Every structure is written in C-alpha cells, then in structure tokens.
C-alpha cells in the first residue's frame, strides 16, 4: 500500500522500504552464493584435472625400470629416516618421562630442566631438518623422472631418424 501521508506520491511506507531492502539484500546474497558455487565447481574441476595429471605422471614413472629402482632406494632411505625419527621421538619421550620423575623427586633441578628444554628444541630442529631433506629428495626424484622421460623420448626420436636414414641408404 502507498502511504496516505503524501497523497499523489509513490513513496513506499517504512515497512515497504524494509521489504524492498530485504529483497535486494536477498538477491545480492543469492548472487554471491551463485558466484561461490561457481568458484567451488571450478576448484573441483581443477582438482580433478590435477588428480588426472598426477595419475598420468605416476603411470609414466612406473614404466621406467631405472627410475623404479631409484624410487625403491629412496623409499628405503625414507623408511630408515622414519625409523630414526621414531627412535628419536621415543628417546625424547623417555627423556621427558625421566625429567618429570626427577622433578617430582627433586625440586631444585630447575636449571637441568631448562637444559633439557634446549635439547628438545635441538631434537625437534633435527626432526624438522630430516623432514625437509625427505621432501627435497622426493622433489629431486620427481625431477629426475621427468628428465629421464625427456631423454627417453629424445632417444626414440633419434632412433626413428636413424631408421629412416638407414632405409634411405
């Protein structure tokens, strides 16, 4: 209904104005939701595409026997490093338990507790560095696989060219 306070004008009432604003806000929110849904779908599509690329690369890597051996060797090294990390972690846990027992028995050993804290920080730094090394080696293996694939393709092309030249001769 049009306000009766101003006859002859199309000025909405307060409740009409609020409803108009609410409708506009809902439309804006619906547009934002649609935009977000579009972005989510794009991200899902990109994720599927990346998964397909990863699957293709894994298939290619499995076809190169030399690379398989290198990967197996690196995996053995990673397993050893993981085992060492577990041992370090268990050692750290044992030291923490021992420290707790000593604190209960002797309250005057605060300086030794602080020294153990420094050791823990050092051990965590060693563990973090080990993880960085594993990631670095993994990236190196991936790069080597790509290079091997390139060399393999180049060799195939050279062999084809040689075969063509031999046939010409």
RATAMO-V824626 format. One record per residue. OMEGA is omega in whole degrees, -180 to 180 (none if undefined). BURIAL is + if it has 24 or more other ideal C-beta (glycine too) atoms within 12 Angstrom, else -. Layout:
BEGIN
omega: <OMEGA | OMEGA>
burial: <BURIAL | BURIAL>
END
This chain:
BEGIN
omega: <-180 | -177 | 179 | -179 | -179 | -178 | 177 | 178 | 179 | 180 | -179 | 176 | 180 | -180 | 177 | 179 | 179 | 180 | 179 | 179 | 179 | 180 | 178 | 179 | 179 | 178 | 180 | 179 | 178 | 178 | 178 | 179 | 180 | 178 | -179 | 179 | 177 | 178 | 179 | -180 | 178 | 180 | 177 | 179 | 178 | 179 | 179 | 179 | 179 | 177 | 178 | 179 | 179 | 180 | 179 | 179 | 178 | 178 | 179 | -180 | -178 | -179 | -178 | -176 | -179 | 180 | 177 | 179 | 179 | 178 | 179 | 178 | 179 | 179 | 177 | 178 | 179 | 179 | 177 | 180 | 177 | 179 | 177 | 179 | 177 | 179 | 177 | 180 | 178 | 177 | 179 | 179 | 179 | 179 | 178 | 178 | 179 | 179 | 179 | 179 | 179 | 179 | 178 | -179 | -175 | -177 | -176 | -177 | -177 | -180 | 177 | 177 | 178 | 177 | 178 | 177 | 177 | 178 | 179 | 178 | 178 | -180 | 179 | 176 | 178 | 179 | 179 | 179 | 178 | 179 | 178 | 179 | 179 | 180 | 179 | 179 | 179 | 178 | 179 | 180 | 179 | 180 | 178 | 179 | 179 | 180 | 180 | 179 | 178 | 180 | 179 | 179 | 178 | 179 | 178 | -179 | 178 | 179 | 178 | 179 | 180 | 179 | 179 | 180 | 179 | 179 | 179 | -178 | none>
burial: <- | - | - | - | - | - | - | - | - | - | - | - | - | - | - | - | - | - | - | - | - | - | - | - | - | - | - | - | - | - | - | - | - | - | - | - | - | - | - | - | - | - | - | - | - | - | - | - | - | - | - | - | - | - | - | - | - | - | - | - | + | - | - | + | - | - | + | - | - | + | + | - | - | + | - | - | - | - | - | - | + | - | - | - | + | - | - | + | - | - | - | + | - | - | - | - | - | - | + | - | - | - | - | - | - | - | - | - | - | - | - | - | - | - | - | + | - | - | - | - | - | - | + | - | - | - | + | - | - | + | - | - | - | + | - | - | - | - | - | - | + | - | - | + | + | - | - | + | + | - | - | - | - | - | - | - | - | - | - | - | - | - | - | - | - | - | - | - | ->
END
